[in-house]
């Protein structure tokens, strides 16, 4: 299975390593290129931009966001604008769950 991970801090990077260890292909993106490069060395597929990140995902796409709550909604909107119906965005960060439910309703519309 292929999955994209955006947000490669401690939690996101470790999730990628675990997923790859279990045989999953991971496409990764972060605003910090060094975080991407470290996971590419471990076998991930790196992306230098959000557009490249979405472009490297196989359809139907699955993008897992591990971002701070303050920016999750904004980034989810940007990623959604690049994706197609049937693609999946997973909010794995620490957003307040009501905010995540509201965001899901907006994206589904």
N, C-alpha and C positions, 0 to 999 in steps of 0.2 A: 504494500500500500504506500502511496505517496502522500505526504502532508507538508504544507508550508508552515514555517514558524517565523513570526515576526516579533521581535523583542527578545534579544539574546543576553539578557542579564543572567543572574545566577539561576533562576528558575527556568527560563526559556532554554538556555544553553544545556542545562542538565536534562531537560525533557528531550531535546534533540538527541543527545548522546544515548539516552535510554531507548528511544525509538529506533535509532540506527542499530544499536546493539541487538535489538529484537528483529532486525531485518527490514525495517521500513526505510524508504527513500525520503530524505528531508531536503526541502528547498528552504534556505534561510536568508533573512534580511534584518538588518539593524542599522540605525543611523551611525553606529560606530563600525567602520570598516574592519578594524582589528578583531572585533567579535565575530564577524562573518568569516574572516580569514582563518581564525582558530578552528572553527567548525569545519571549514573546507578541508583543512589538514586532516581532520578526523573522518572525512568521507562525505560531508554534506555538499549540496549544490548551492553555491553562493549566488547572491543577487546584489547588485550595486544600487538598485533603485526599486521603488515600489512597483513601477511598471514592469521592470525585468522580473521581479519576484512573481507577480501574477502571470506573466508570460511563460515562465518556466514550469508552472503547475499544469499537470494533465487534467483534462476535463472529464468529469465534473471536478472542479477544484475544491480543495479543503485548505483553508487558511486559519491557523490558530494564532491568536493575538495574545501575547504575554506582556502587556503594557501597563504602565501606571494608570490608575483610574482617571486622572485629570486629562489624559489625552486619548483614552480608548475610544470614546465616541467619535471624535474628529477623525482619527485614523481609520476606524471601521467604515465611516462614510466614504473616505478616500479609496479604500480597498474595494468597497462595494461598487463604486463607480467604474472600476476596472473589470469587474466580474460580470457573470451572466446568470440568468435565472437557472436555478438548480445547483449553483455553487454554494459552498458552505463557509460561513465565518464563525469561528468559535472564540468567544470572549473568555479567555482563561486567566485574565488579570484579577485585580482585587476591586472591581467596580461594585458599587452598591447594586444588589440584585434587581431592585425596581428599575434602576437606570438601564440595566441590561435587557430587561423585559420590554421596556419602552423602545429601546434601540431595535430590538428584534422585530417588534410590531412595525416600526417605521420602515425597516429594510424589506420586510415581507410585502409591504403595500406596493 
